[in-house]
Amino acid sequence: MTSTNFSQVLQLGEGDEAFINTFIEQSTGELANYLSCIKEGIETKNLYWLNFIKHKSKTLLELLSDEMTSKKISTISELASQGQWELDHQLESLEKEIYQLIENIKTQLQTQEV
């Protein structure tokens, strides 16, 4: 399992354990929701929905310093905008990335220091 740098989140929380716990719960739920929405957007071929989720997820992913997941979401959106809806490989890769990020948030966030 790779380690993730959560320094921006920890700086926001300033040692507040309640903030960190709430952040863990809400951010992991949001990430799972983004993945679900992306899957729905691909299934229904809804480019507007994919673009919305791409922009909506950007702030959280930047806070988590996760440029790779953000790029994968952008790639899916760009391919869809070109009419390429065969996105199984990209979706599978994104799904693994998001599940790994969720696991890292749950297991590593509280153990890191600013």
Secondary structure, DSSP 4 states (H G I P E B T S, - for coil): ------HHHHHHHTT-HHHHHHHHHHHHHHHHHHHHHHHHHHHTT-HHHHHHHHHHHHHHHHHTT-HHHHHHHHHHHHHHHTT----HHHHHHHHHHHHHHHHHHHHHGGG---
